[in-house]
Amino acid sequence: MGGAFACALLGPLASACVYDLRERRIPNKLTALMAALWCALCVLLLAADPVLVQGFMVHGLVGATVLGGGSLLLAWAFERVRGGASFGGGDVKLLFVLGLYLGVSGGLVCLLVACLAALALAHVVPRTRFANVPGSVPGQIPFAPALFIGALAACVPLA
Protein backbone atom coordinates (compact mmCIF):
# COMPACT_ATOMS: atom_id res chain seq x y z
CA MET A 1 0.00 0.00 0.00
CA GLY A 2 1.31 3.40 -0.95
CA GLY A 3 1.88 6.22 1.49
CA ALA A 4 -1.06 8.26 0.16
CA PHE A 5 -3.44 5.35 0.65
CA ALA A 6 -2.07 4.64 4.14
CA CYS A 7 -2.55 8.28 5.16
CA ALA A 8 -6.04 8.39 3.64
CA LEU A 9 -6.89 5.29 5.68
CA LEU A 10 -5.14 5.86 9.00
CA GLY A 11 -5.94 9.57 9.47
CA PRO A 12 -9.74 9.26 9.38
CA LEU A 13 -9.51 5.89 11.14
CA ALA A 14 -7.81 7.64 14.08
CA SER A 15 -10.79 10.03 14.21
CA ALA A 16 -13.13 7.04 14.19
CA CYS A 17 -11.29 5.73 17.26
CA VAL A 18 -11.93 8.95 19.15
CA TYR A 19 -15.62 8.97 18.21
CA ASP A 20 -16.02 5.31 19.14
CA LEU A 21 -14.33 5.77 22.50
CA ARG A 22 -16.35 8.87 23.41
CA GLU A 23 -19.74 8.06 21.88
CA ARG A 24 -19.69 4.32 21.01
CA ARG A 25 -20.56 5.16 17.43
CA ILE A 26 -18.76 5.86 14.18
CA PRO A 27 -20.20 8.71 12.09
CA ASN A 28 -21.43 7.81 8.62
CA LYS A 29 -19.75 10.96 7.27
CA LEU A 30 -16.39 9.61 8.37
CA THR A 31 -16.73 6.25 6.64
CA ALA A 32 -18.13 8.01 3.54
CA LEU A 33 -15.11 10.34 3.57
CA MET A 34 -12.74 7.37 3.73
CA ALA A 35 -14.49 5.67 0.80
CA ALA A 36 -14.48 8.93 -1.20
CA LEU A 37 -10.75 9.38 -0.52
CA TRP A 38 -10.11 5.85 -1.80
CA CYS A 39 -12.08 6.57 -4.98
CA ALA A 40 -10.33 9.91 -5.50
CA LEU A 41 -6.87 8.39 -5.07
CA CYS A 42 -7.71 5.59 -7.49
CA VAL A 43 -8.90 8.08 -10.12
CA LEU A 44 -5.81 10.26 -9.66
CA LEU A 45 -3.47 7.29 -9.99
CA LEU A 46 -5.22 5.87 -13.06
CA ALA A 47 -3.25 8.27 -15.26
CA ALA A 48 0.06 7.11 -13.80
CA ASP A 49 -0.40 3.33 -14.10
CA PRO A 50 -3.84 2.20 -15.25
CA VAL A 51 -3.13 -1.54 -15.09
CA LEU A 52 -1.76 -1.44 -11.54
CA VAL A 53 -4.55 0.79 -10.23
CA GLN A 54 -7.28 -1.26 -11.90
CA GLY A 55 -5.91 -4.38 -10.22
CA PHE A 56 -5.76 -2.53 -6.92
CA MET A 57 -9.36 -1.37 -7.37
CA VAL A 58 -10.63 -4.88 -8.08
CA HIS A 59 -8.66 -6.21 -5.11
CA GLY A 60 -10.16 -3.47 -2.93
CA LEU A 61 -13.72 -4.06 -4.07
CA VAL A 62 -13.41 -7.78 -3.42
CA GLY A 63 -11.89 -7.05 0.00
CA ALA A 64 -14.72 -4.65 0.82
CA THR A 65 -17.29 -7.25 -0.17
CA VAL A 66 -15.62 -9.99 1.87
CA LEU A 67 -14.95 -7.88 4.99
CA GLY A 68 -18.07 -5.74 4.95
CA GLY A 69 -20.44 -8.42 3.71
CA GLY A 70 -18.88 -11.14 5.84
CA SER A 71 -19.06 -9.08 9.02
CA LEU A 72 -22.66 -8.11 8.23
CA LEU A 73 -23.64 -11.75 7.77
CA LEU A 74 -21.80 -12.83 10.93
CA ALA A 75 -23.37 -10.02 12.97
CA TRP A 76 -26.82 -10.87 11.63
CA ALA A 77 -26.37 -14.60 12.36
CA PHE A 78 -24.98 -13.93 15.84
CA GLU A 79 -27.87 -11.62 16.68
CA ARG A 80 -30.41 -14.18 15.43
CA VAL A 81 -28.88 -16.98 17.49
CA ARG A 82 -28.05 -14.98 20.60
CA GLY A 83 -30.96 -12.58 20.48
CA GLY A 84 -28.80 -9.59 21.39
CA ALA A 85 -26.56 -7.04 19.75
CA SER A 86 -23.12 -7.91 18.42
CA PHE A 87 -21.25 -5.69 15.95
CA GLY A 88 -22.53 -2.20 15.51
CA GLY A 89 -23.48 -0.90 12.08
CA GLY A 90 -20.60 1.56 12.16
CA ASP A 91 -18.14 -1.28 12.66
CA VAL A 92 -19.56 -3.13 9.66
CA LYS A 93 -19.28 -0.01 7.47
CA LEU A 94 -15.76 0.60 8.75
CA LEU A 95 -14.79 -2.97 7.86
CA PHE A 96 -16.18 -2.40 4.37
CA VAL A 97 -13.94 0.65 3.93
CA LEU A 98 -10.95 -1.20 5.40
CA GLY A 99 -11.54 -3.87 2.77
CA LEU A 100 -11.30 -1.20 0.06
CA TYR A 101 -7.88 -0.10 1.26
CA LEU A 102 -6.42 -3.41 2.41
CA GLY A 103 -7.99 -5.97 0.08
CA VAL A 104 -8.87 -9.48 1.20
CA SER A 105 -5.52 -10.62 2.58
CA GLY A 106 -4.66 -7.34 4.33
CA GLY A 107 -8.23 -7.02 5.58
CA LEU A 108 -8.16 -10.47 7.13
CA VAL A 109 -4.82 -9.68 8.79
CA CYS A 110 -6.37 -6.46 10.08
CA LEU A 111 -9.42 -8.30 11.40
CA LEU A 112 -7.34 -10.99 13.14
CA VAL A 113 -5.11 -8.43 14.86
CA ALA A 114 -8.17 -6.32 15.70
CA CYS A 115 -9.88 -9.26 17.40
CA LEU A 116 -6.79 -9.86 19.52
CA ALA A 117 -6.55 -6.15 20.32
CA ALA A 118 -10.26 -6.10 21.25
CA LEU A 119 -9.60 -8.80 23.84
CA ALA A 120 -7.02 -6.52 25.44
CA LEU A 121 -9.31 -3.50 25.15
CA ALA A 122 -12.08 -5.43 26.90
CA HIS A 123 -9.84 -5.48 29.97
CA VAL A 124 -8.46 -1.94 29.66
CA VAL A 125 -11.47 0.20 28.66
CA PRO A 126 -13.58 -0.63 31.75
CA ARG A 127 -10.78 0.81 33.91
CA THR A 128 -10.70 4.15 32.08
CA ARG A 129 -12.92 7.19 31.82
CA PHE A 130 -14.33 5.71 28.61
CA ALA A 131 -16.00 2.86 30.51
CA ASN A 132 -19.41 4.46 30.95
CA VAL A 133 -20.60 6.33 27.90
CA PRO A 134 -24.11 7.78 28.23
CA GLY A 135 -26.56 5.92 26.01
CA SER A 136 -24.31 2.93 25.41
CA VAL A 137 -24.91 -0.67 26.39
CA PRO A 138 -23.11 -1.61 29.63
CA GLY A 139 -20.03 -3.68 28.88
CA GLN A 140 -19.93 -2.57 25.24
CA ILE A 141 -16.38 -1.95 24.04
CA PRO A 142 -15.37 0.28 21.14
CA PHE A 143 -14.07 -1.75 18.20
CA ALA A 144 -12.62 1.11 16.09
CA PRO A 145 -9.44 1.37 18.24
CA ALA A 146 -8.88 -2.35 17.74
CA LEU A 147 -9.44 -1.94 13.99
CA PHE A 148 -6.91 0.91 14.00
CA ILE A 149 -4.30 -1.38 15.56
CA GLY A 150 -5.19 -4.06 13.02
CA ALA A 151 -4.91 -1.59 10.13
CA LEU A 152 -1.48 -0.50 11.36
CA ALA A 153 -0.36 -4.13 11.41
CA ALA A 154 -1.74 -4.68 7.91
CA CYS A 155 -0.07 -1.52 6.54
CA VAL A 156 3.41 -2.43 7.80
CA PRO A 157 5.30 -4.02 4.92
CA LEU A 158 6.83 -7.39 5.60
CA ALA A 159 10.38 -6.77 4.40
C-alpha positions as CSV (number, residue, x, y, z in Angstrom):
1,M,0.0,0.0,0.0
2,G,1.3,3.4,-0.9
3,G,1.9,6.2,1.5
4,A,-1.1,8.3,0.2
5,F,-3.4,5.4,0.7
6,A,-2.1,4.6,4.1
7,C,-2.5,8.3,5.2
8,A,-6.0,8.4,3.6
9,L,-6.9,5.3,5.7
10,L,-5.1,5.9,9.0
11,G,-5.9,9.6,9.5
12,P,-9.7,9.3,9.4
13,L,-9.5,5.9,11.1
14,A,-7.8,7.6,14.1
15,S,-10.8,10.0,14.2
16,A,-13.1,7.0,14.2
17,C,-11.3,5.7,17.3
18,V,-11.9,9.0,19.1
19,Y,-15.6,9.0,18.2
20,D,-16.0,5.3,19.1
21,L,-14.3,5.8,22.5
22,R,-16.3,8.9,23.4
23,E,-19.7,8.1,21.9
24,R,-19.7,4.3,21.0
25,R,-20.6,5.2,17.4
26,I,-18.8,5.9,14.2
27,P,-20.2,8.7,12.1
28,N,-21.4,7.8,8.6
29,K,-19.7,11.0,7.3
30,L,-16.4,9.6,8.4
31,T,-16.7,6.2,6.6
32,A,-18.1,8.0,3.5
33,L,-15.1,10.3,3.6
34,M,-12.7,7.4,3.7
35,A,-14.5,5.7,0.8
36,A,-14.5,8.9,-1.2
37,L,-10.7,9.4,-0.5
38,W,-10.1,5.8,-1.8
39,C,-12.1,6.6,-5.0
40,A,-10.3,9.9,-5.5
41,L,-6.9,8.4,-5.1
42,C,-7.7,5.6,-7.5
43,V,-8.9,8.1,-10.1
44,L,-5.8,10.3,-9.7
45,L,-3.5,7.3,-10.0
46,L,-5.2,5.9,-13.1
47,A,-3.3,8.3,-15.3
48,A,0.1,7.1,-13.8
49,D,-0.4,3.3,-14.1
50,P,-3.8,2.2,-15.2
51,V,-3.1,-1.5,-15.1
52,L,-1.8,-1.4,-11.5
53,V,-4.5,0.8,-10.2
54,Q,-7.3,-1.3,-11.9
55,G,-5.9,-4.4,-10.2
56,F,-5.8,-2.5,-6.9
57,M,-9.4,-1.4,-7.4
58,V,-10.6,-4.9,-8.1
59,H,-8.7,-6.2,-5.1
60,G,-10.2,-3.5,-2.9
61,L,-13.7,-4.1,-4.1
62,V,-13.4,-7.8,-3.4
63,G,-11.9,-7.0,0.0
64,A,-14.7,-4.6,0.8
65,T,-17.3,-7.3,-0.2
66,V,-15.6,-10.0,1.9
67,L,-14.9,-7.9,5.0
68,G,-18.1,-5.7,5.0
69,G,-20.4,-8.4,3.7
70,G,-18.9,-11.1,5.8
71,S,-19.1,-9.1,9.0
72,L,-22.7,-8.1,8.2
73,L,-23.6,-11.8,7.8
74,L,-21.8,-12.8,10.9
75,A,-23.4,-10.0,13.0
76,W,-26.8,-10.9,11.6
77,A,-26.4,-14.6,12.4
78,F,-25.0,-13.9,15.8
79,E,-27.9,-11.6,16.7
80,R,-30.4,-14.2,15.4
81,V,-28.9,-17.0,17.5
82,R,-28.1,-15.0,20.6
83,G,-31.0,-12.6,20.5
84,G,-28.8,-9.6,21.4
85,A,-26.6,-7.0,19.8
86,S,-23.1,-7.9,18.4
87,F,-21.2,-5.7,16.0
88,G,-22.5,-2.2,15.5
89,G,-23.5,-0.9,12.1
90,G,-20.6,1.6,12.2
91,D,-18.1,-1.3,12.7
92,V,-19.6,-3.1,9.7
93,K,-19.3,0.0,7.5
94,L,-15.8,0.6,8.8
95,L,-14.8,-3.0,7.9
96,F,-16.2,-2.4,4.4
97,V,-13.9,0.7,3.9
98,L,-11.0,-1.2,5.4
99,G,-11.5,-3.9,2.8
100,L,-11.3,-1.2,0.1
101,Y,-7.9,-0.1,1.3
102,L,-6.4,-3.4,2.4
103,G,-8.0,-6.0,0.1
104,V,-8.9,-9.5,1.2
105,S,-5.5,-10.6,2.6
106,G,-4.7,-7.3,4.3
107,G,-8.2,-7.0,5.6
108,L,-8.2,-10.5,7.1
109,V,-4.8,-9.7,8.8
110,C,-6.4,-6.5,10.1
111,L,-9.4,-8.3,11.4
112,L,-7.3,-11.0,13.1
113,V,-5.1,-8.4,14.9
114,A,-8.2,-6.3,15.7
115,C,-9.9,-9.3,17.4
116,L,-6.8,-9.9,19.5
117,A,-6.5,-6.1,20.3
118,A,-10.3,-6.1,21.3
119,L,-9.6,-8.8,23.8
120,A,-7.0,-6.5,25.4
121,L,-9.3,-3.5,25.1
122,A,-12.1,-5.4,26.9
123,H,-9.8,-5.5,30.0
124,V,-8.5,-1.9,29.7
125,V,-11.5,0.2,28.7
126,P,-13.6,-0.6,31.8
127,R,-10.8,0.8,33.9
128,T,-10.7,4.1,32.1
129,R,-12.9,7.2,31.8
130,F,-14.3,5.7,28.6
131,A,-16.0,2.9,30.5
132,N,-19.4,4.5,30.9
133,V,-20.6,6.3,27.9
134,P,-24.1,7.8,28.2
135,G,-26.6,5.9,26.0
136,S,-24.3,2.9,25.4
137,V,-24.9,-0.7,26.4
138,P,-23.1,-1.6,29.6
139,G,-20.0,-3.7,28.9
140,Q,-19.9,-2.6,25.2
141,I,-16.4,-2.0,24.0
142,P,-15.4,0.3,21.1
143,F,-14.1,-1.7,18.2
144,A,-12.6,1.1,16.1
145,P,-9.4,1.4,18.2
146,A,-8.9,-2.4,17.7
147,L,-9.4,-1.9,14.0
148,F,-6.9,0.9,14.0
149,I,-4.3,-1.4,15.6
150,G,-5.2,-4.1,13.0
151,A,-4.9,-1.6,10.1
152,L,-1.5,-0.5,11.4
153,A,-0.4,-4.1,11.4
154,A,-1.7,-4.7,7.9
155,C,-0.1,-1.5,6.5
156,V,3.4,-2.4,7.8
157,P,5.3,-4.0,4.9
158,L,6.8,-7.4,5.6
159,A,10.4,-6.8,4.4
